């Protein structure tokens, strides 16, 4: 009987999950995305070429592996078709090894309009949405009015589509949103809609499956499945910094509902963290830096959103938030990425506790958004050297080994791998 190992982010997203999935893929038979949509941007870099995937699992470059878009994922057919075209230009034929759940929900063009309308209506209280239509699409899913991939094969799909669009337009107008001026990629809603419908033909070219049966059949045959998460644990709809969160379950529990597998089928849980912290959009960020260190992290780490291009907020690593995420996910293996970004720092800081209302705390408070949280730092000596070419853990600089040991002791989870450069080959496993 096979198991589903899980790989997910422990921070606010952008931890380097795509690259690690690509590195781990040879060990697995199936790679499956279980939540999120085109708001995700998984960057993989190899042979000097950078690839950004939004919807498609990061195992797609291995043609002998099966890749599954699970029922918990949202698909915008237009963005999906663009992604497929990009892969074709790289001589990757995804029709051979990509399977799509019929139960995955669709993002309609009018979902993107409603997303913009909602964000405009919030004014200064906006959450920093990627404006990809994620929130409204998940809203329709929960309201039991959403359209799913399987619906595009039905005779009355256009009729259902028009009803959804009408409701979204009316709702946008009640929010005082100028529908006539709305643009997506410099296209009017109608122009984008035409492209969207053409893209349905691309979607139909793939194997549309009942993914819950497909995946459980794979497990019954003893195949190994890797579940790939998007965003990060601190953006989880239930346990993240609500309302500054995404609209899906980004933690291990989301694997069960997003793929249709039982909790007893979960194996290893690999949590990814950067050696520091970043966040895109609004919301609390206790260790955020507004000084030269913050700017140096941003520039050295190339911290600009792979989906939005927005500069990421940067700060030192946050242990209370990491312990919280590890607890929620049942993390068994810790992977630390972008260690090399800290190469030139004389000292590296670690937030080991918070001060809240004058008291020390290691917990994420319910009032995360409204209470003043002061990070309590400890300083550690930097390693001040280039790590490129390092071949094993025991050859790492002593100060870096000490830093990693500190993280293990504070979090209570062993560090099993680190990334020492953007290239896929520079991942060291213990």
Sine and cosine of phi, psi and omega as CSV:
sin_phi,cos_phi,sin_psi,cos_psi,sin_omega,cos_omega
0.00,0.00,0.83,-0.55,0.01,-1.00
-0.97,0.23,0.19,-0.98,0.02,-1.00
-0.82,-0.57,0.36,-0.93,0.12,-0.99
-0.98,-0.21,0.95,-0.31,0.16,-0.99
-0.99,0.10,0.52,-0.86,-0.11,-0.99
-0.88,-0.48,0.69,-0.73,0.11,-0.99
-0.80,-0.60,0.87,-0.49,-0.05,-1.00
-0.55,-0.84,0.23,-0.97,-0.01,-1.00
-1.00,0.07,0.59,-0.81,-0.03,-1.00
-0.97,-0.25,-0.05,1.00,-0.05,-1.00
-0.90,-0.44,-0.72,-0.70,-0.03,-1.00
-0.97,-0.22,0.53,0.85,-0.02,-1.00
1.00,-0.02,0.09,-1.00,0.06,-1.00
0.90,0.43,0.48,0.88,-0.07,-1.00
-0.99,0.13,-0.15,0.99,-0.03,-1.00
0.98,-0.19,0.48,0.88,-0.08,-1.00
-0.90,0.44,-0.67,0.75,-0.08,-1.00
-0.85,0.52,-0.71,0.71,-0.01,-1.00
-0.89,0.46,-0.69,0.72,-0.04,-1.00
-0.93,0.38,-0.63,0.78,0.07,-1.00
-0.86,0.52,-0.70,0.72,-0.01,-1.00
-0.88,0.48,-0.64,0.77,0.01,-1.00
-0.93,0.37,-0.60,0.80,-0.05,-1.00
-0.99,0.15,-0.35,0.94,-0.13,-0.99
-0.76,0.65,-0.65,0.76,0.01,-1.00
-0.82,0.57,-0.39,0.92,-0.01,-1.00
-0.99,0.14,-0.16,0.99,-0.14,-0.99
-0.86,-0.52,0.31,-0.95,0.04,-1.00
-0.99,-0.15,-0.50,0.87,-0.08,-1.00
-0.69,-0.72,0.71,-0.70,0.13,-0.99
-0.91,-0.42,0.80,-0.60,-0.09,-1.00
-0.75,-0.66,0.80,-0.60,0.14,-0.99
-0.99,0.14,0.71,-0.71,-0.09,-1.00
-0.91,-0.42,-0.16,0.99,0.03,-1.00
-0.30,-0.95,0.06,-1.00,0.03,-1.00
0.98,0.17,-0.06,-1.00,-0.03,-1.00
-0.45,-0.89,-0.54,-0.84,-0.04,-1.00
-0.95,0.30,0.06,1.00,0.16,-0.99
-0.96,0.26,-0.27,0.96,0.06,-1.00
-0.99,0.15,0.49,-0.87,0.10,-1.00
-0.61,-0.79,0.99,-0.15,-0.02,-1.00
-0.99,-0.12,0.92,-0.39,-0.08,-1.00
-1.00,-0.10,0.78,-0.62,0.08,-1.00
-0.84,-0.54,0.67,-0.74,-0.01,-1.00
-0.75,-0.66,0.87,-0.49,0.09,-1.00
-0.43,-0.90,0.44,-0.90,-0.11,-0.99
0.80,0.60,0.55,0.84,0.04,-1.00
0.96,0.27,0.11,0.99,-0.03,-1.00
-0.91,-0.42,0.71,-0.70,0.01,-1.00
-0.99,-0.14,0.75,-0.66,0.04,-1.00
-0.86,-0.51,0.71,-0.70,0.08,-1.00
-0.88,-0.48,0.87,-0.49,0.04,-1.00
-0.96,-0.27,0.65,-0.76,-0.03,-1.00
-0.94,-0.35,-0.66,0.75,-0.06,-1.00
-0.88,-0.47,-0.58,0.82,-0.12,-0.99
-0.98,0.21,0.69,-0.72,0.02,-1.00
-0.85,0.53,0.47,-0.88,-0.12,-0.99
-0.98,0.22,0.04,1.00,0.07,-1.00
-1.00,-0.04,0.13,0.99,-0.14,-0.99
-0.91,0.41,-0.38,0.92,-0.02,-1.00
-0.98,0.20,-0.06,1.00,0.05,-1.00
-0.95,-0.31,0.99,-0.14,-0.19,-0.98
-0.92,0.38,-0.30,0.95,0.01,-1.00
-1.00,0.10,-0.09,1.00,-0.02,-1.00
-0.98,-0.20,0.56,-0.83,0.07,-1.00
-1.00,0.07,0.69,-0.72,0.05,-1.00
-0.87,-0.50,0.73,-0.68,-0.08,-1.00
-0.81,-0.58,0.76,-0.64,0.19,-0.98
-1.00,-0.08,0.94,-0.35,-0.13,-0.99
-0.97,0.23,0.12,-0.99,-0.04,-1.00
-0.91,0.41,-0.36,0.93,-0.02,-1.00
-0.99,0.14,-0.06,1.00,-0.04,-1.00
-1.00,-0.02,0.52,-0.85,0.13,-0.99
-0.98,-0.19,0.69,-0.72,-0.02,-1.00
-0.86,-0.51,0.83,-0.56,0.21,-0.98
-0.99,-0.11,0.94,-0.33,-0.09,-1.00
-0.83,0.56,-0.56,0.83,0.00,-1.00
-0.91,0.41,-0.74,0.67,0.00,-1.00
-0.92,0.39,-0.62,0.79,0.04,-1.00
-0.86,0.50,-0.72,0.69,-0.01,-1.00
-0.89,0.46,-0.63,0.78,0.05,-1.00
-0.89,0.46,-0.65,0.76,-0.01,-1.00
-0.91,0.41,-0.66,0.75,0.03,-1.00
-0.90,0.44,-0.65,0.76,0.02,-1.00
-0.89,0.45,-0.66,0.75,0.04,-1.00
-0.87,0.49,-0.69,0.73,0.00,-1.00
-0.91,0.42,-0.63,0.78,0.02,-1.00
-0.86,0.51,-0.65,0.76,0.01,-1.00
-0.91,0.42,-0.35,0.94,0.05,-1.00
-0.99,-0.14,0.26,0.96,0.01,-1.00
0.88,0.47,0.56,0.83,0.08,-1.00
-0.94,-0.34,0.88,-0.47,0.04,-1.00
-0.99,-0.15,0.99,-0.12,-0.10,-0.99
-0.95,0.32,-0.29,0.96,-0.02,-1.00
-0.90,0.43,-0.34,0.94,-0.05,-1.00
-0.97,0.25,-0.54,0.84,-0.15,-0.99
-0.67,-0.74,0.33,0.94,0.05,-1.00
-0.91,-0.41,0.80,-0.60,0.01,-1.00
-0.88,-0.47,0.63,-0.77,-0.10,-0.99
-0.82,-0.57,0.77,-0.64,0.02,-1.00
-0.92,0.39,0.74,-0.67,0.09,-1.00
-0.91,0.41,-0.35,0.94,-0.05,-1.00
-1.00,0.00,-0.03,1.00,0.08,-1.00
-0.92,0.38,0.68,-0.74,-0.04,-1.00
-0.99,0.10,0.47,-0.89,-0.02,-1.00
-0.99,-0.13,0.61,-0.79,0.19,-0.98
-1.00,-0.08,0.87,-0.49,0.02,-1.00
-1.00,0.04,0.38,-0.93,0.08,-1.00
-0.81,0.59,-0.61,0.79,-0.03,-1.00
-0.95,0.32,-0.35,0.94,0.14,-0.99
-0.90,0.44,-0.62,0.78,-0.01,-1.00
-0.93,0.37,-0.61,0.80,0.05,-1.00
-0.91,0.42,-0.69,0.72,-0.01,-1.00
-0.91,0.42,-0.57,0.82,0.07,-1.00
-0.86,0.50,-0.73,0.68,0.02,-1.00
-0.90,0.43,-0.63,0.78,0.00,-1.00
-0.90,0.43,-0.70,0.72,0.01,-1.00
-0.89,0.46,-0.69,0.73,-0.03,-1.00
-0.92,0.40,-0.65,0.76,0.03,-1.00
-0.90,0.44,-0.64,0.77,-0.05,-1.00
-0.92,0.40,-0.45,0.89,-0.01,-1.00
-0.97,0.24,-0.33,0.94,0.03,-1.00
0.85,0.53,-0.80,-0.59,-0.06,-1.00
-0.94,0.34,-0.21,0.98,0.00,-1.00
-1.00,-0.05,0.20,0.98,-0.05,-1.00
-0.89,0.46,0.45,-0.89,-0.13,-0.99
-0.99,-0.12,-0.08,1.00,-0.01,-1.00
1.00,0.08,0.63,0.77,0.00,-1.00
-0.86,0.50,0.51,-0.86,0.09,-1.00
-0.97,0.23,-0.10,0.99,0.04,-1.00
0.88,0.48,0.54,0.84,0.04,-1.00
-1.00,-0.09,0.04,1.00,0.02,-1.00
1.00,0.04,0.19,0.98,-0.09,-1.00
-0.89,0.46,-0.82,0.57,-0.05,-1.00
-0.84,0.55,-0.80,0.60,0.01,-1.00
-0.87,0.48,-0.57,0.82,0.01,-1.00
-0.92,0.38,-0.68,0.73,0.05,-1.00
-0.93,0.37,-0.54,0.84,0.07,-1.00
-0.87,0.49,-0.73,0.69,0.02,-1.00
-0.90,0.43,-0.57,0.82,0.04,-1.00
-0.88,0.48,-0.76,0.66,-0.02,-1.00
-0.93,0.37,-0.53,0.85,0.02,-1.00
-0.98,0.19,0.00,1.00,0.06,-1.00
0.90,0.43,0.53,0.85,0.03,-1.00
-0.83,-0.55,0.11,0.99,-0.06,-1.00
-0.96,0.28,0.33,-0.94,0.09,-1.00
-0.97,-0.25,0.63,-0.78,-0.06,-1.00
-0.90,-0.43,0.24,-0.97,-0.04,-1.00
-0.81,0.58,-0.68,0.74,-0.01,-1.00
-0.87,0.49,-0.42,0.91,-0.02,-1.00
-0.93,0.38,-0.40,0.92,-0.04,-1.00
-0.93,0.37,-0.24,0.97,0.02,-1.00
-1.00,-0.01,-0.11,0.99,-0.06,-1.00
-1.00,0.06,0.48,-0.88,-0.06,-1.00
-0.92,0.40,-0.46,0.89,-0.09,-1.00
-0.98,-0.22,0.37,0.93,-0.05,-1.00
-0.86,0.51,-0.72,0.69,-0.05,-1.00
-0.86,0.50,-0.63,0.78,0.01,-1.00
-0.89,0.45,-0.71,0.70,0.04,-1.00
-0.89,0.45,-0.64,0.77,0.00,-1.00
-0.87,0.48,-0.74,0.67,-0.06,-1.00
-0.89,0.46,-0.59,0.81,0.03,-1.00
-0.90,0.43,-0.70,0.71,0.03,-1.00
-0.88,0.47,-0.71,0.70,-0.02,-1.00
-0.88,0.48,-0.70,0.71,0.00,-1.00
-0.84,0.54,-0.72,0.70,-0.01,-1.00
-0.90,0.44,-0.64,0.77,0.00,-1.00
-0.92,0.39,-0.64,0.77,0.01,-1.00
-0.90,0.43,-0.71,0.71,-0.01,-1.00
-0.89,0.46,-0.67,0.74,-0.01,-1.00
-0.91,0.41,-0.64,0.77,0.03,-1.00
-0.88,0.47,-0.63,0.78,0.00,-1.00
-0.92,0.40,-0.60,0.80,0.03,-1.00
-0.91,0.41,-0.38,0.92,0.05,-1.00
-1.00,0.04,0.19,0.98,0.01,-1.00
0.87,0.49,0.61,0.79,0.01,-1.00
-0.99,-0.11,0.71,-0.70,-0.02,-1.00
-0.99,0.13,1.00,-0.08,-0.06,-1.00
-0.88,0.47,-0.62,0.79,-0.07,-1.00
-0.90,0.43,-0.48,0.88,-0.04,-1.00
-1.00,-0.04,-0.07,1.00,-0.07,-1.00
-0.92,0.38,0.71,-0.71,0.01,-1.00
-0.75,-0.66,0.60,-0.80,0.17,-0.99
-0.83,-0.56,0.87,-0.50,-0.03,-1.00
0.77,0.64,0.70,0.71,0.01,-1.00
0.91,0.42,0.31,0.95,0.05,-1.00
-0.92,-0.39,0.53,-0.85,0.14,-0.99
-0.94,0.35,0.19,-0.98,0.01,-1.00
-0.85,0.53,-0.67,0.75,-0.02,-1.00
-0.93,0.38,-0.65,0.76,0.02,-1.00
-0.90,0.43,-0.68,0.73,0.02,-1.00
-0.91,0.42,-0.63,0.78,0.00,-1.00
-0.87,0.50,-0.66,0.75,0.03,-1.00
-0.88,0.48,-0.69,0.72,0.04,-1.00
-0.89,0.45,-0.63,0.78,-0.02,-1.00
-0.88,0.48,-0.72,0.69,-0.01,-1.00
-0.92,0.39,-0.60,0.80,0.08,-1.00
-0.88,0.47,-0.59,0.81,-0.04,-1.00
-0.93,0.36,-0.33,0.95,0.04,-1.00
-0.88,0.48,-0.49,0.87,0.02,-1.00
-0.92,0.39,-0.58,0.81,0.09,-1.00
-0.89,0.46,-0.70,0.71,-0.01,-1.00
-0.87,0.49,-0.65,0.76,-0.04,-1.00
-0.92,0.38,-0.31,0.95,-0.01,-1.00
-0.97,0.25,-0.17,0.99,-0.05,-1.00
-0.99,-0.12,0.22,-0.97,0.03,-1.00
-0.99,0.17,0.96,-0.27,0.00,-1.00
-1.00,-0.04,0.87,-0.50,-0.23,-0.97
-0.77,-0.64,0.25,-0.97,0.26,-0.97
-1.00,0.07,1.00,-0.03,-0.22,-0.97
-0.91,0.42,-0.45,0.89,0.01,-1.00
-0.91,0.41,-0.65,0.76,0.07,-1.00
-0.93,0.37,-0.69,0.73,-0.03,-1.00
-0.84,0.54,-0.76,0.65,-0.07,-1.00
-0.94,0.34,-0.65,0.76,0.02,-1.00
-0.93,0.38,-0.53,0.85,0.09,-1.00
-0.90,0.43,-0.67,0.75,0.06,-1.00
-0.86,0.51,-0.69,0.72,-0.01,-1.00
-0.91,0.42,-0.65,0.76,0.01,-1.00
-0.90,0.44,-0.44,0.90,0.03,-1.00
-1.00,0.07,0.05,1.00,0.03,-1.00
1.00,0.09,0.21,0.98,-0.01,-1.00
-0.97,0.22,0.48,-0.88,0.02,-1.00
-0.99,-0.13,0.77,-0.64,-0.04,-1.00
-0.90,-0.43,0.71,-0.70,0.11,-0.99
-0.93,-0.36,0.88,-0.48,0.04,-1.00
-1.00,0.00,0.83,-0.56,-0.06,-1.00
-0.97,-0.26,0.86,-0.51,0.03,-1.00
-1.00,-0.02,0.30,-0.95,0.08,-1.00
-0.85,-0.52,0.24,-0.97,-0.09,-1.00
0.83,0.55,-0.57,-0.82,-0.05,-1.00
-0.51,-0.86,0.27,-0.96,-0.09,-1.00
-0.87,0.49,-0.54,0.84,-0.03,-1.00
-0.97,0.23,0.01,1.00,0.10,-0.99
-0.94,-0.33,0.17,0.99,-0.01,-1.00
-0.88,0.48,0.62,-0.78,-0.07,-1.00
-0.88,0.48,-0.54,0.84,-0.01,-1.00
-1.00,-0.07,-0.66,0.75,-0.20,-0.98
-0.93,-0.37,-0.04,1.00,0.03,-1.00
-0.99,0.14,-0.15,-0.99,-0.07,-1.00
-0.99,0.16,0.90,0.44,-0.05,-1.00
-0.83,0.56,0.68,-0.73,0.10,0.99
-1.00,0.01,0.12,0.99,-0.02,-1.00
-1.00,0.08,0.90,0.43,-0.11,-0.99
-0.68,-0.74,0.09,-1.00,0.15,-0.99
-1.00,0.04,-0.03,-1.00,-0.14,-0.99
-0.97,-0.23,0.23,0.97,-0.04,-1.00
-0.75,-0.66,0.14,-0.99,0.04,-1.00
-1.00,0.05,0.94,-0.34,-0.08,-1.00
-1.00,-0.06,0.01,1.00,-0.05,-1.00
-0.99,-0.12,0.05,-1.00,-0.08,-1.00
-0.82,0.57,-0.59,0.81,0.01,-1.00
-0.84,0.54,-0.50,0.86,0.01,-1.00
-0.92,0.38,-0.34,0.94,0.04,-1.00
-0.90,0.43,-0.67,0.74,-0.05,-1.00
-0.90,0.43,-0.71,0.70,-0.01,-1.00
-0.99,0.16,-0.45,0.89,-0.06,-1.00
-1.00,0.09,-0.23,0.97,0.02,-1.00
-0.81,-0.58,-0.32,0.95,-0.03,-1.00
0.99,0.15,0.65,0.76,0.06,-1.00
-0.87,-0.49,0.50,-0.87,-0.04,-1.00
-0.97,0.25,0.47,-0.88,0.03,-1.00
-0.83,0.56,-0.54,0.84,-0.02,-1.00
-0.93,0.38,-0.23,0.97,0.00,-1.00
-1.00,0.03,-0.10,0.99,-0.02,-1.00
-0.97,0.23,0.75,-0.67,0.02,-1.00
-0.96,-0.27,-0.89,-0.45,0.02,-1.00
-0.94,0.33,0.54,-0.84,0.11,-0.99
-0.86,-0.52,0.95,-0.32,-0.05,-1.00
-0.99,-0.16,0.91,-0.40,-0.03,-1.00
-0.99,-0.17,0.75,-0.66,-0.02,-1.00
-0.97,-0.23,0.75,-0.66,0.13,-0.99
-0.72,-0.69,0.58,-0.81,0.21,-0.98
-0.95,0.30,0.27,-0.96,0.07,-1.00
-0.97,0.25,-0.05,1.00,0.08,-1.00
-0.59,-0.81,-0.27,-0.96,-0.02,-1.00
-0.82,-0.58,0.54,-0.84,0.18,-0.98
-0.65,-0.76,0.34,-0.94,0.09,-1.00
-0.47,-0.88,0.61,-0.79,0.10,-0.99
-0.93,-0.36,0.66,-0.75,0.04,-1.00
1.00,0.05,-0.12,-0.99,-0.08,-1.00
-0.99,0.15,0.17,-0.99,0.05,-1.00
0.84,-0.54,0.28,-0.96,-0.05,-1.00
-0.91,0.41,0.54,-0.84,-0.01,-1.00
-0.40,-0.92,0.99,0.11,-0.16,-0.99
-0.82,0.57,-0.57,0.82,-0.10,-1.00
-0.99,-0.16,0.25,0.97,-0.04,-1.00
-0.86,0.52,0.66,-0.75,-0.01,-1.00
-0.95,-0.33,0.67,-0.75,0.03,-1.00
-0.88,-0.47,0.31,0.95,-0.08,-1.00
-0.92,-0.40,-0.23,-0.97,0.00,-1.00
-0.89,0.46,-0.56,0.83,0.04,-1.00
-0.88,0.48,-0.68,0.74,0.02,-1.00
-0.89,0.47,-0.67,0.75,0.00,-1.00
-0.94,0.35,-0.59,0.81,0.02,-1.00
-0.91,0.40,-0.64,0.76,0.07,-1.00
-0.87,0.50,-0.69,0.73,-0.04,-1.00
-0.90,0.44,-0.71,0.70,-0.05,-1.00
-0.96,0.29,-0.73,0.69,-0.02,-1.00
-0.91,0.40,-0.57,0.82,-0.02,-1.00
-1.00,0.00,0.00,1.00,-0.07,-1.00
0.76,0.65,0.80,0.61,-0.12,-0.99
-1.00,0.08,0.98,0.20,0.08,-1.00
-0.71,-0.70,0.74,-0.68,-0.15,-0.99
-0.81,0.59,0.75,-0.66,0.00,-1.00
-0.96,0.28,-0.32,0.95,0.06,-1.00
-0.99,-0.14,-0.68,0.74,-0.12,-0.99
-0.97,-0.23,-0.39,0.92,-0.09,-1.00
0.98,0.19,-0.02,1.00,-0.03,-1.00
-0.94,0.35,0.61,-0.80,0.09,-1.00
-0.89,0.46,0.70,-0.72,0.02,-1.00
-1.00,0.07,0.56,-0.83,0.15,-0.99
-0.96,0.27,0.66,-0.75,-0.10,-0.99
-0.81,-0.58,0.50,-0.86,0.04,-1.00
-0.26,-0.96,0.05,-1.00,0.01,-1.00
-0.96,0.28,0.28,-0.96,-0.03,-1.00
-0.90,0.44,0.60,-0.80,-0.13,-0.99
-0.90,-0.44,0.98,-0.22,-0.07,-1.00
-0.94,0.33,-0.69,0.73,0.04,-1.00
-0.84,0.55,-0.65,0.76,0.02,-1.00
-0.93,0.37,-0.62,0.78,0.01,-1.00
-0.92,0.39,-0.66,0.75,0.03,-1.00
-0.89,0.45,-0.63,0.78,0.04,-1.00
-0.87,0.49,-0.74,0.67,-0.01,-1.00
-0.91,0.42,-0.63,0.77,0.02,-1.00
-0.91,0.41,-0.62,0.78,0.04,-1.00
-0.89,0.46,-0.75,0.66,-0.04,-1.00
-0.89,0.46,-0.59,0.81,-0.12,-0.99
-1.00,-0.07,-0.24,0.97,-0.10,-0.99
0.91,0.41,0.68,0.73,-0.08,-1.00
-0.89,0.46,0.76,-0.65,0.04,-1.00
-0.97,-0.25,-0.46,0.89,-0.06,-1.00
-0.72,-0.69,0.77,-0.63,0.02,-1.00
-0.98,-0.20,0.78,-0.63,0.09,-1.00
-0.92,-0.40,0.80,-0.60,-0.02,-1.00
-0.93,-0.36,0.87,-0.49,-0.04,-1.00
-0.96,-0.27,0.25,-0.97,0.09,-1.00
0.84,0.55,0.55,0.84,0.11,-0.99
-0.83,0.56,-0.60,0.80,-0.09,-1.00
-0.90,0.44,-0.37,0.93,0.01,-1.00
-0.90,0.43,-0.43,0.90,-0.03,-1.00
-1.00,-0.04,0.07,1.00,-0.12,-0.99
-0.81,0.59,-0.59,0.81,-0.14,-0.99
-0.99,-0.11,0.02,1.00,-0.03,-1.00
-0.98,0.19,0.70,-0.72,0.06,-1.00
-0.92,0.40,-0.62,0.79,0.07,-1.00
-0.63,-0.78,0.47,-0.88,-0.03,-1.00
-0.87,-0.49,0.73,-0.68,-0.02,-1.00
-0.98,-0.21,0.53,-0.85,0.03,-1.00
-0.76,-0.65,0.84,-0.54,0.08,-1.00
-0.98,0.18,0.93,-0.36,-0.09,-1.00
-0.99,-0.17,-0.36,0.93,0.05,-1.00
-0.47,-0.88,0.20,-0.98,0.15,-0.99
-0.94,-0.35,0.39,-0.92,0.28,-0.96
-0.93,-0.37,0.88,-0.48,0.00,-1.00
-0.81,-0.59,0.85,-0.53,-0.05,-1.00
0.79,0.61,0.65,0.76,0.08,-1.00
0.99,0.16,0.00,1.00,-0.03,-1.00
-0.89,-0.46,0.58,-0.82,0.05,-1.00
-0.96,0.29,0.64,-0.77,0.00,-1.00
-0.53,-0.85,0.55,-0.83,0.10,-1.00
-0.92,-0.39,0.18,0.98,-0.06,-1.00
-0.95,-0.32,0.46,-0.89,0.14,-0.99
-0.99,0.13,0.89,-0.45,-0.06,-1.00
-0.98,0.22,0.40,-0.92,0.10,-1.00
-0.85,0.53,-0.61,0.79,-0.04,-1.00
-1.00,0.09,0.61,0.79,-0.09,-1.00
-0.80,0.60,-0.58,0.81,-0.09,-1.00
-0.99,0.13,-0.42,0.91,-0.19,-0.98
-0.93,-0.36,-0.38,0.93,-0.05,-1.00
-1.00,0.00,0.51,-0.86,0.06,-1.00
-0.98,0.21,0.83,-0.55,0.00,-1.00
-0.91,-0.42,0.88,-0.48,0.01,-1.00
-0.97,-0.26,0.85,-0.53,0.00,-1.00
-0.96,0.28,0.66,-0.75,0.11,-0.99
-0.98,-0.21,0.91,-0.42,-0.09,-1.00
-0.98,-0.19,0.53,-0.85,0.31,-0.95
-0.90,-0.43,0.56,-0.83,-0.04,-1.00
-0.97,-0.23,0.61,-0.79,0.03,-1.00
-0.75,-0.66,0.56,-0.83,-0.03,-1.00
-0.92,0.40,0.68,-0.73,0.06,-1.00
-0.97,0.26,0.21,-0.98,-0.04,-1.00
-0.99,-0.17,-0.28,0.96,0.20,-0.98
0.75,0.66,0.74,0.67,0.07,-1.00
-0.38,-0.92,0.33,-0.95,0.04,-1.00
-0.98,0.18,0.77,-0.64,-0.05,-1.00
-1.00,-0.04,-0.17,0.99,-0.08,-1.00
-0.85,0.53,0.72,-0.70,0.00,-1.00
1.00,-0.06,-0.18,0.98,0.06,-1.00
-0.90,0.44,0.75,-0.66,-0.16,-0.99
-0.98,-0.22,-0.26,0.96,-0.02,-1.00
-0.37,-0.93,0.26,-0.97,-0.03,-1.00
-0.85,0.53,-0.69,0.72,-0.10,-0.99
-0.95,0.33,-0.15,0.99,0.05,-1.00
-0.99,-0.15,0.06,1.00,0.05,-1.00
-0.95,0.32,0.48,-0.88,0.04,-1.00
-0.83,0.55,0.54,-0.84,-0.06,-1.00
-0.85,0.53,-0.66,0.75,-0.02,-1.00
-0.91,0.41,-0.55,0.83,0.04,-1.00
-0.95,0.33,-0.67,0.75,0.05,-1.00
-0.86,0.50,-0.61,0.79,0.02,-1.00
-0.91,0.41,-0.65,0.76,0.02,-1.00
-0.88,0.48,-0.71,0.70,0.00,-1.00
-0.91,0.41,-0.62,0.79,0.04,-1.00
-0.90,0.43,-0.62,0.78,0.05,-1.00
-0.87,0.49,-0.72,0.70,0.01,-1.00
-0.87,0.50,-0.71,0.71,0.01,-1.00
-0.85,0.52,-0.72,0.69,-0.05,-1.00
-0.91,0.41,-0.66,0.76,-0.03,-1.00
-0.95,0.32,-0.63,0.78,-0.09,-1.00
-1.00,0.01,-0.51,0.86,0.01,-1.00
0.99,0.10,0.34,0.94,0.03,-1.00
-0.75,-0.66,0.70,-0.72,-0.02,-1.00
-0.94,0.33,0.64,-0.77,0.12,-0.99
-0.98,0.18,0.90,-0.44,-0.07,-1.00
-0.98,-0.20,-0.32,0.95,0.00,-1.00
-0.36,-0.93,0.48,-0.88,0.11,-0.99
-0.70,-0.71,0.43,-0.90,0.06,-1.00
-0.94,-0.35,0.79,-0.61,-0.10,-1.00
-0.91,-0.41,0.08,1.00,0.13,-0.99
-0.25,-0.97,0.20,-0.98,0.00,-1.00
-0.92,0.40,-0.33,0.94,-0.10,-0.99
-0.96,0.28,0.58,-0.82,-0.05,-1.00
-0.88,0.48,-0.45,0.89,-0.06,-1.00
-0.98,0.18,-0.22,0.97,-0.04,-1.00
-0.99,-0.11,0.79,0.61,0.13,-0.99
-0.88,-0.47,0.86,-0.52,-0.02,-1.00
-0.98,-0.18,0.80,-0.60,0.04,-1.00
-0.97,-0.24,0.57,-0.82,0.00,-1.00
-1.00,0.00,0.00,0.00,0.00,0.00
